[in-house]
Structure formats: structure tokens, C-alpha cells
Amino acid sequence: MDKRSVSAAEAVSAIDEGAVVMIGGFGGSGAPIELIHALIDKRPRNLTVINNNAGNGRIGIAAMIDAGMVAKMICSFPKSSDPRAFTERYLAGEIELELVPQGTLAERIRAGGAGIPAFYTPTAYGTELAEGKPVAEFDGRHYVQERWLKADFAIIKAEIGDTHGNLTYSKAARNFNPLMCMAATKTIVQVSKVVEAGGIDPEHVVTPGIFVDHVVEIPSPQQEEEMIRAGLQYEGGVYA
């Protein structure tokens, strides 16, 4: 099955109002900037976004927040080098935050993909983040029950993909992305290069195509940090 989309806009066209969307990346590493900006052009509202952070500057996730698209963030680091977009909306009461320790966030996503509805971790025990959650004792230590995280869509960046959706990643871009592919009902991927089926050594495949629904080729993807240093911001289809 050929899973190629002709454009980023076509790839994200099914994401609609109220969707839960996992967005890959660890800061700018593995962040699907072109897919995020195509989603901003579509402008669905009331989204729940799951990511390691809440955006930076005025591009990517921060630009989504600026556009009023995000009702809730589930993340580990709502602060960044330039957290204006999230901070302004949060202080105004216009966006909800669910703060999750980073390791717990990764494991909740992994559990969602593995079909494990809950697990126990000592992280956050005795803090406000554990309030209202079940606690159990194992071998003399207290653990907090955490629930899986799943999403309607995942949008991620990979390095090479084939027409069947098999993926490889570039270095640190292999962070939350493989986990998110497994935890979402539909996975949309931008890659620097698309090859024919069989063009990737099976031993090098990180994410099997069974977890991928759409692949779009973006040969020279933007890098978040470079855009921020250049002072760029994304507004309504253009860079200001």
C-alpha cells in the first residue's frame, strides 16, 4: 500500500476540531515543523496537544497556541528559552496544563502503544502531581499509578521513509517519535526522503510501516532553533 501524501496540507487534512494530537520532538530535534505549520493553516480548534514541551518562540507548537488552536497541553516542560505563547495563554486562563515528569510522559505514551492501561512509578510520589491518583506499596516503597496516553493523531518527523511507511530516524530525532507512532490511531510523518518499498534495510527500520498511515516528503525541513535565532514567527501561512 502506497502511503505517500502529495503535500503536508493533504497529510494533516483529517485532523479536526477537538482532536488529541501527539507531536514529536525533543525541543527542535525531531519536531515536524512543516506538518505543524500546515495544521495551523487548516486551523482546527480545541485541540489537546501532547509533546515534551509547550513550544518556543512564535513557530511550531508555540504558533499553534498563538493561533488559539490548543485547549490543553500535556507536557513536561511548559517553560523554554522563549515561552511567551504558552505563558500568555496560561496566565489568561485560556489553556489547560497537565504537567507530567519526562520519564513518566514517555512511559505513558509507550504504554498506550503497548496496550497497557496503567502502570506504577515512584516518580511524583508525595508531590502535587500525585494528588488523586492511586498509590500502592511494593517492597517497602510507594508507587503512583499512571494511566496510558493515546491520541487520535500523531505527527512526527523521521529521516527516511519508504512507500509502505517504514521509517528510520536521524540521531536524536529518535526520541518520542517511535513511541507516538504506536500510541496514535493515525500517524502522519514527514521525512527528508521517500524510497520505494525495500529501499530500507529491514535491520535499519525503527518504526514498522504498520504504525504509519501517511508519509510526505519534505526534502529540506526547517529546524526550530535556527528559525528562533532568525526571529521568525509563523502567522497564517507566512513567516513574519
Residue pairs with C-beta under 8 A, 6 or more apart in sequence:
1 164
2 163
2 164
3 163
3 164
3 165
3 209
3 212
3 213
3 214
3 215
4 163
4 194
4 214
4 215
4 216
4 217
5 11
5 188
5 214
5 215
5 216
6 216
7 38
7 216
8 34
8 35
8 37
8 38
8 190
8 216
8 218
9 38
9 41
9 42
10 216
11 35
11 38
11 188
11 190
11 214
11 215
11 216
12 35
12 38
12 39
12 42
12 155
12 188
13 42
14 153
14 186
15 21
15 39
15 42
15 44
15 47
15 152
15 153
15 155
16 44
17 44
17 45
17 46
17 47
18 44
18 45
18 46
18 47
19 44
19 47
19 48
19 151
19 152
19 153
20 47
20 48
20 50
20 150
20 151
20 152
20 153
21 39
21 47
21 48
21 49
21 50
21 151
21 152
21 153
21 154
21 155
22 49
22 50
22 51
22 109
22 149
22 151
22 153
22 154
22 155
22 156
22 176
22 180
22 183
22 184
23 31
23 32
23 36
23 49
23 50
23 51
23 61
23 154
23 155
23 156
23 180
24 30
24 31
24 32
24 51
24 154
24 155
24 156
24 157
24 175
24 176
24 177
24 180
25 31
25 32
25 51
25 52
25 156
25 157
25 173
25 175
25 176
25 177
25 224
26 52
26 172
26 175
26 176
27 52
27 53
27 56
27 80
27 224
27 225
28 56
28 60
28 223
28 224
28 225
29 171
29 172
29 173
29 175
30 156
30 157
30 169
30 172
30 173
30 174
30 175
30 176
30 177
31 60
31 157
31 224
32 155
32 156
32 157
32 189
32 190
32 221
33 59
33 60
33 157
33 221
33 222
33 223
33 224
33 227
34 190
34 218
34 221
34 222
35 155
35 157
35 188
35 190
35 216
36 60
36 61
36 63
36 64
36 155
37 59
37 60
37 63
37 234
39 64
39 69
39 155
40 63
40 64
40 67
40 69
40 234
40 236
41 236
41 237
43 67
43 69
44 69
45 68
45 69
45 71
46 69
46 71
47 64
47 69
47 70
47 71
47 72
48 70
48 71
48 72
48 73
48 74
49 61
49 64
49 70
49 72
49 73
49 74
49 75
50 74
50 75
50 105
50 109
50 149
50 151
50 180
51 61
51 73
51 74
51 75
51 176
52 75
52 76
52 77
52 102
52 105
52 175
52 176
53 61
53 75
53 76
53 77
53 78
53 80
54 61
54 62
54 65
54 73
54 75
54 77
54 78
54 79
54 80
54 83
54 85
54 86
54 97
55 61
55 62
55 63
55 64
55 65
55 80
55 83
55 85
55 86
56 62
56 80
56 81
56 82
56 83
56 224
56 228
57 82
57 84
57 85
57 224
57 227
57 228
57 232
57 233
58 66
58 84
58 85
58 232
58 233
58 234
58 235
59 224
59 227
59 228
59 232
59 233
59 234
60 224
60 234
61 70
62 82
62 83
62 84
62 85
62 86
63 85
63 233
63 234
63 235
64 70
65 73
65 85
65 86
65 89
65 95
66 85
66 233
66 235
68 94
70 89
70 95
71 95
71 96
72 95
72 96
72 97
72 98
73 86
73 95
73 96
73 97
73 98
74 98
74 100
74 105
74 149
75 97
75 98
75 99
75 100
75 105
76 99
76 100
76 101
76 102
76 105
77 102
78 86
78 87
78 90
78 97
78 99
79 87
81 228
82 228
86 95
89 95
90 97
99 129
100 108
100 129
101 123
101 124
101 129
103 121
103 123
104 121
104 123
104 124
104 146
105 149
105 176
106 176
106 179
107 119
107 121
107 146
108 146
108 147
108 148
108 149
109 148
109 149
109 176
109 179
109 180
109 183
110 179
110 182
110 183
111 117
111 118
111 119
111 146
111 148
111 149
112 148
112 149
112 150
112 151
112 182
112 183
113 150
113 179
113 181
113 182
113 183
113 211
114 182
116 148
117 147
117 148
118 145
118 146
118 147
118 148
119 145
119 146
120 136
120 138
120 143
120 144
120 145
120 146
121 143
121 144
121 146
122 141
122 142
122 143
122 144
123 144
124 130
124 144
125 135
125 142
125 143
125 144
126 142
130 144
133 144
133 145
133 146
134 144
134 145
135 142
135 143
135 144
135 145
136 142
136 143
136 145
137 143
148 183
149 183
150 183
150 184
150 185
151 180
151 183
151 184
151 185
152 184
152 185
152 186
153 184
153 185
153 186
153 187
153 188
154 180
154 181
154 183
154 184
154 186
154 187
154 188
155 187
155 188
155 189
155 190
156 177
156 180
156 181
156 187
156 188
156 189
156 190
157 173
157 177
157 189
157 190
157 191
157 221
158 167
158 168
158 169
158 173
158 177
158 189
158 190
158 191
158 206
158 207
159 167
159 168
159 169
159 170
159 173
159 191
159 192
159 193
160 167
160 168
160 191
160 192
160 193
160 194
160 195
160 199
160 200
161 167
161 168
161 189
161 191
161 193
161 194
161 195
161 212
161 215
162 194
162 195
162 196
162 197
162 198
162 199
162 200
162 209
163 194
163 195
163 196
163 197
163 215
164 197
164 209
165 189
165 207
165 208
165 209
165 210
165 211
165 212
165 213
165 215
166 197
166 200
166 205
166 207
166 208
166 209
166 212
167 178
167 181
167 189
167 191
167 205
167 206
167 207
167 209
167 212
168 200
168 204
168 205
168 206
169 177
169 178
169 206
169 207
170 192
174 206
177 207
178 206
178 207
180 187
181 187
181 189
181 207
181 211
181 212
182 207
182 211
186 213
186 214
187 211
187 212
187 213
187 214
188 213
188 214
188 216
189 212
189 214
189 215
189 216
190 215
190 216
190 217
190 218
190 221
191 215
191 216
191 217
191 218
192 217
192 218
192 219
192 220
192 221
193 217
193 219
194 215
194 217
227 239
232 239
232 240
233 239
233 240
234 240
